[in-house]
């Protein structure tokens, strides 16, 4: 059982994968992988309403997939860390193998 993660770790992985299993949230991560953006920039790239994007960003922030910082009167969002980028890139690479 040495290689099997703890229940706490597996529960955390499940939370991350569930968060990324939503198409809008996944598109938001793709958008942010190219750099930090404000909500209006994410809306333009993802094609969802401002309220939907804001709601998803708040949910993703609680799960530590994204982080934010204030820049004047705007809030700028970015991917929380390089692990998020790696997970998404690996999933995309595997998905392309299935084609």
C-alpha positions in Angstrom: 0.0 0.0 0.0 3.1 2.2 -0.1 2.3 3.7 -3.5 -1.4 4.4 -2.8 -2.1 7.9 -1.7 -3.9 8.7 1.6 -7.7 9.1 1.5 -7.2 12.8 2.1 -4.9 13.1 -1.0 -7.2 11.0 -3.2 -10.2 13.2 -2.1 -8.2 16.3 -3.1 -7.4 14.8 -6.5 -11.1 14.0 -7.0 -12.0 17.7 -6.2 -9.4 18.9 -8.8 -10.6 16.5 -11.5 -14.2 17.4 -10.9 -13.4 21.1 -11.1 -11.6 20.5 -14.5 -14.5 18.2 -15.7 -16.6 21.3 -16.4 -16.3 22.6 -20.0 -16.4 26.3 -19.0 -13.9 25.9 -16.2 -11.6 24.0 -18.4 -11.8 26.8 -21.1 -11.0 29.3 -18.4 -7.9 27.4 -17.4 -6.9 27.2 -21.1 -7.4 30.9 -21.4 -5.3 31.6 -18.3 -2.5 29.3 -19.4 -1.4 32.0 -21.8 -1.2 34.6 -19.1 -3.1 36.5 -16.4 -6.3 38.2 -17.5 -9.2 40.2 -16.2 -12.7 38.9 -16.3 -13.6 40.8 -19.5 -10.7 39.3 -21.4 -11.6 35.8 -20.2 -15.3 36.4 -21.3 -14.1 37.4 -24.8 -12.0 34.3 -25.2 -14.3 31.7 -23.6 -17.6 33.1 -25.0 -19.7 32.9 -21.8 -21.5 35.6 -19.9 -19.6 37.8 -17.5 -21.7 36.5 -14.6 -21.0 32.9 -15.6 -17.3 33.5 -15.8 -17.2 35.3 -12.5 -19.1 32.5 -10.8 -16.8 29.9 -12.2 -13.7 31.9 -11.2 -15.0 32.2 -7.6 -15.5 28.4 -7.5 -12.1 27.8 -9.0 -10.4 30.1 -6.5 -11.9 28.2 -3.6 -10.4 25.0 -5.0 -7.0 26.7 -5.6 -7.0 26.3 -9.3 -6.8 30.0 -9.9 -5.6 33.0 -7.9 -6.4 36.7 -8.2 -4.8 40.0 -7.5 -6.2 43.5 -7.6 -4.7 45.9 -10.2 -6.4 49.3 -9.8 -10.1 48.8 -10.3 -9.7 45.4 -12.0 -9.1 41.9 -10.6 -6.6 39.9 -12.5 -6.8 36.1 -12.5 -4.1 33.6 -13.2 -3.6 29.8 -12.9 -2.7 29.1 -9.3 0.5 27.3 -10.1 2.4 25.3 -12.7 0.8 22.0 -11.5 -2.5 23.1 -12.9 -0.9 23.8 -16.3 0.8 20.4 -16.3 -2.4 18.5 -15.4 -4.4 20.2 -18.2 -1.6 19.8 -20.7 -1.2 16.1 -19.9 -5.0 15.5 -20.1 -5.1 17.3 -23.5 -2.1 15.2 -24.8 -3.9 12.0 -23.7 -7.2 13.2 -25.2 -5.5 13.8 -28.6 -4.1 10.2 -28.5 -7.7 9.0 -28.3 -8.6 10.6 -31.7 
